[in-house]
Amino acid sequence: MSGDQYGRYDQGFVVPPMPAAPPPAPADGVRAVAVAVLNLSGLGLGYALVRRWILMLLCLAATAVLLFVALPADPDGVPVFALVLYVAFLIGVAAHGAVVGLRTRLAWPPSAPLALVLGLVLLVAPAGGVVAYDGARDEATQQMLLDRLDEADRLVEAAGRRTFTSAQSDYREALEVYEDLSADHPDSRAAAKVPARMKTYYTTVGAAYEKGDYCEAVAPLDYLRTVPKKMPETDLSGLKDWPDDRLATSLYECASDGLASGQSTWASQFGQLLTTFPDSEQATKVEPAVGSAVSAKVKGLGGSDPCAAVEQLKSLSGQIENITAEDASVAAALTKDADRAASSAGSGTYNCGVDQYKDGDFESAQTTMEEYVSDHKSAKNAALAKKIAIAAEVAQTVPAAGKKLPTTRTGGSISVTVQNDSPDDITVMYTGPVTGSFTLKACGSCKAYSFASTISPGFKPCNANKNYPERTISLPVGTTYFVHKPNGDSLSTPASDTAKLESGYIYTECAYTTTSLS
């Protein structure tokens, strides 16, 4: 063999398989903290640096859901359950990120401390978001309060176009809004506008006064005096006393009109004025106004309708007595006015009875004059009033008897004997030139006549030989009208007779009763 001979020996070797994933990195606490902090941003950046893309997307989705719930900013903020779930989620992904980052190398940056610094810097973003959200929430709250203020303003404006009675509930609702803004949100922009709104509120509620409608102004002005109890004094800006003089004027003017027109509320309004504003100029006018009203009604007693004047004075007296006054001198003067009205009404009853008699209302005239005689026994007109009452009763049976008003004349030259042919005690009433009455005892053996017998041609009472109860009176010449009225519970009907008396004769008058047609 030529040349050198060489031999080759191949020694075999085994190539190891490629690993399925990079081998775990040595444990690094700083890296674990960095991944956890980066995950707290809510963007899943910690998962991005350790290449856990699905988990990163999950973090982004959770943050997106939170933003959807939280935005736009609402005065009530984020619902508590949503906020609790999201915080728990962040804590969970931070803890899980720390576990993953402990032995997983970062894709970027290469330095774990640098990643931690980056995570801490990125925490400023959610913190800033919280601050910005709080600011947006505050602005939303401010706007909500301004909206409430505007709604209350619109409520007041609409209420001002209606009567106070129908709008009072709306006024109260608006006031509650103003009160709430001032008390519960004193630093809000809406609360700062409340003082100006209260000026509008007062002028709107009290608008009836400015129109001169004083009776309509009383209730709203009275209501406005209660507002300071609910609103802070600083918001009223001098409005606390705004209704007082207006209310005093309204009470006086409305009561004065009611006094003149006969309405029923004037006394209570004068009383309210005298007790609520006793030192006001308006209060000094009350008693003179009442006294003038009494004097005017007293003059009416001599007018064309004295009966109406009597009733008005009676009513006036009672109403004056109901007026309450704090000032003792005013109260005493009002008491005198009430007494004067009552006294004048009593004495004016006579004029009323005369007027009723002249008008032919004999039944009312009788009642009125009997009332006058009963209440004024010592009055100078008592005797004549008694005669008018008798004549009025006679005229109810014989209307012709009421053509002339009786006088106080008594006696006469003609003798008239009246006998009682009746089983009842009777009252004999007569009127004409002389008016009077007397009673006769019953005739024990007599009976009431039937109506049919009294209209027969031959009817003649007192024609038997009986000892009739009788009485003789003296009357002047002229026509005298007699009525014989049974006393007690007798059902007999009064009888009547018309006697034309002439000189030179002696007359006998027979009193009898008839049974009722029914």
Disulfide bonds with the S-S distance in Angstrom:
Cys215-Cys254 2.03
Cys307-Cys352 2.00
Cys443-Cys446 2.05
Cys462-Cys510 1.74
